[in-house]
Amino acid sequence: MPRMSRIILLCVIFCPPAIAFAEGPAQPSDPKLLEVRKIWDQAPHNAFTGLIRFHDRWYCAFREGTTHLTEDGAIRVITSPDAVQWTSAAHFTHPEKPLTDLRDAKICTTPDGRLMLLITASRRTPKAGAAPGPTITGPAGKPEPLTHQSLVCLSDDGQHWTPPAPVGDENFWLWRITWHKDSGYGIAYHTDAPYGLRLYSTKDGLHYDRINANLFDKDYPGEHALAFLPDDTCVCLLRREKGAANPKGSSSGVLGTAKPPYTQWSWKDLGPHIGGPDLLLLNDGRLLAATRLDKPKVHTGLAWLDPDRATLTECLPLPSAGDCSYPGMVLLDKTLYLSYYSSHEGKTSIYLAKIAIP
């Protein structure tokens, strides 16, 4: 995989007005929306966020592109001391641009105290003798195989990053890493038929062991979020789709649970369709999910996840519509900071919500 070019930027103070909300949900134990602020709209399409607090600063990573699915995606990292004024800290492109699209930036901290940026390069590089699979239309109007490779970059300061290192297996989209007891866990979904999931673990973010090679293979499983309960039970919130090859399949979200060493999983149907989920374990033991929901219309919302009852119950819709979701969540004291993207104001932009957690 060729190295990506790196452009380090420190520019553009972005400080739009916040929108305040006086009233929250009726239930006193539910989250209450305090304000939401647009924090970035520099590209034609800004989407797929990750959020972290690092060295007393905020960092938000996301994709910039022409549209949702164009092959010109780049990754932008912005930073702020106060979650109000934002500047660009880093910008990642690929030397094969526009043949390679960088997508779905997820940002976290490793046990040794570094920032870790996980992204996936989606490229149209035909392989000799490759089996038929997902395709996109090439320059000549002919279908070309679509391949994927997950990449990791590390940083000590949020501005200077290591060159991208390939991780995981090709055509398995490693979508998010969740750290638990000095180990990182992530699920990768196969982007070529037959569809399925693999579970990986890592100690440093760069080297990965495969824990389970066939975690879930019903319909078209994809994006996920993990949380670890106090007894080390792993809870997975998983998106799936019917897919063109299985139009009669299910597109409902599913709940997975497993005990260490996480090789045996139990799965339950949740009912609603979800997209781009994130999951947060609160100090009182409740599980709070952020995801795209379809009813009464497409929007981004917060929902309580009950693993015992296998229910997902929305508790706070966020200002959003249409092309939206892919949140990042950070709980600071009793305030939840939630990044997401949405097109409800016309242009697809990045937003940051401040939410009180009773």
C-alpha positions, -999 to 999 in steps of 0.1 A, spaced: 0 0 0 16 33 -10 22 59 17 -2 88 20 11 123 17 8 143 49 0 180 50 2 196 85 -20 227 89 -26 251 117 -52 275 104 -88 286 101 -104 296 133 -140 283 131 -164 297 157 -200 297 146 -228 305 171 -243 278 192 -279 268 192 -293 265 227 -321 243 238 -340 250 270 -360 218 272 -349 182 272 -367 149 273 -396 144 297 -378 117 317 -356 132 344 -330 104 340 -326 110 302 -299 131 286 -308 168 280 -295 187 250 -277 219 261 -265 232 228 -253 222 194 -227 240 173 -216 236 137 -178 233 140 -167 226 104 -180 230 68 -150 238 47 -153 209 22 -183 203 -1 -191 172 20 -179 168 56 -188 135 74 -180 104 95 -166 118 127 -144 107 156 -139 127 188 -113 125 217 -100 147 245 -62 146 246 -38 167 267 -66 191 277 -75 197 240 -103 184 218 -96 166 186 -122 157 160 -114 137 129 -136 133 98 -136 128 61 -137 157 35 -149 150 0 -170 161 -29 -200 139 -20 -207 109 2 -193 83 -22 -168 101 -44 -133 87 -46 -116 119 -35 -120 116 3 -93 130 26 -91 130 64 -91 162 84 -82 165 121 -93 197 138 -85 208 174 -99 231 200 -90 242 236 -126 249 245 -148 230 220 -158 264 205 -129 277 185 -115 251 161 -84 250 139 -70 225 115 -42 203 129 -36 178 102 -48 168 67 -42 134 51 -45 126 14 -34 96 -7 -9 97 -35 -34 77 -57 -60 104 -53 -86 105 -68 -84 67 -72 -83 62 -35 -109 74 -10 -99 78 27 -130 72 50 -144 68 85 -117 83 107 -118 70 143 -96 86 169 -86 72 203 -57 71 227 -34 41 231 -22 27 265 12 43 260 -4 78 258 -4 84 220 -32 95 197 -43 68 173 -61 75 140 -78 46 123 -89 51 87 -97 29 57 -84 35 22 -110 25 -4 -93 21 -38 -101 8 -72 -71 -13 -80 -80 -43 -102 -62 -75 -94 -54 -101 -120 -77 -131 -116 -97 -114 -88 -131 -130 -82 -162 -108 -89 -171 -86 -60 -182 -50 -52 -174 -27 -80 -174 10 -89 -174 26 -123 -140 33 -137 -129 62 -159 -139 42 -190 -173 35 -177 -165 -1 -169 -169 -18 -135 -136 -22 -115 -131 -42 -83 -131 -22 -51 -105 -31 -25 -101 -18 11 -72 -15 35 -73 -2 70 -45 21 81 -32 35 114 -13 67 122 1 76 156 9 110 172 24 124 204 9 159 199 -20 157 175 -1 176 148 28 153 137 18 118 127 36 87 118 32 74 82 1 53 77 7 16 85 -16 -11 70 -33 -31 97 -57 -61 96 -66 -80 64 -73 -65 30 -109 -62 22 -118 -64 59 -128 -29 70 -116 -24 106 -140 2 117 -133 11 153 -109 2 181 -121 1 217 -95 -2 245 -101 -24 276 -74 -33 301 -45 -23 279 -58 -42 249 -76 -28 219 -105 -47 203 -121 -41 169 -144 -58 145 -137 -57 107 -164 -64 82 -157 -81 49 -163 -58 19 -165 -86 -6 -187 -117 -7 -191 -138 13 -198 -111 39 -189 -116 75 -170 -102 106 -136 -108 122 -127 -98 157 -91 -85 163 -71 -75 194 -40 -53 196 -16 -41 223 -1 -12 204 -25 -3 176 -2 -15 149 0 -53 154 -32 -73 154 -42 -109 164 -73 -124 150 -96 -137 179 -126 -148 158 -125 -153 121 -163 -157 117 -180 -136 143 -213 -129 125 -223 -137 89 -261 -131 87 -271 -107 59 -246 -79 54 -230 -70 88 -210 -38 89 -203 -9 114 -201 -16 151 -195 -2 185 -181 -21 215 -184 -15 253 -170 -36 282 -190 -41 313 -174 -43 348 -173 -81 346 -154 -79 313 -185 -89 292 -181 -73 258 -213 -58 243 -215 -51 206 -240 -29 188 -239 -39 151 -254 -25 119 -265 -49 91 -282 -45 58 -302 -66 34 -277 -62 6 -283 -67 -31 -275 -104 -29 -300 -109 -1 -330 -85 -7 -352 -106 16 -327 -104 45 -329 -82 76 -316 -47 80 -323 -44 118 -295 -37 143 -283 -66 164 -268 -69 199 -239 -92 205 -225 -103 239 -195 -124 249 -173 -133 279 -135 -134 277 -117 -146 256 -145 -134 233 -146 -164 210 -182 -174 217 -209 -148 210 -247 -146 215 -267 -124 191 -301 -109 194 -322 -88 170 -328 -52 183 -355 -43 158 -346 -8 145 -322 -1 117 -291 17 128 -261 34 111 -227 45 122 -231 36 159 -211 46 189 -215 32 224 -206 46 259 -207 29 293 -217 55 319 -205 54 355 -238 42 368 -237 11 344 -261 24 318 -252 19 281 -258 50 260 -258 46 222 -255 72 195 -266 62 160 -286 70 129 -323 60 133 -350 59 106 -382 68 124 -401 90 124 -376 102 98 -339 97 93 -319 114 120 -291 110 146 -302 102 181 -292 89 215 -307 57 228 -305 35 259 -292 0 251 -304 -27 275 -283 -59 269 -305 -80 292 -337 -72 274 -321 -66 240 -338 -33 235 -327 0 220 -348 29 232 -343 64 219 -341 91 245 -329 122 227 -331 131 190 -304 155 178 -309 183 152 -302 163 121 -317 148 89 -309 130 57 -272 123 53 -262 121 89 -248 102 120 -214 86 125 -209 102 160 -180 103 184 -187 105 222 -166 118 251 -180 121 286 -164 149 307 -177 151 342 -215 150 337 -215 165 302 -214 145 270 -196 160 240 -209 144 209 -196 150 173 -217 140 143 -224 151 108 -257 161 92 -273 177 61 -303 192 78 -291 227 71 -284 220 35 -247 215 33 -234 183 50 -214 197 79 -198 186 112 -216 194 145 -208 192 182 -235 187 207 -232 193 245 -255 171 264 -262 170 302 -262 134 316 -283 133 348 
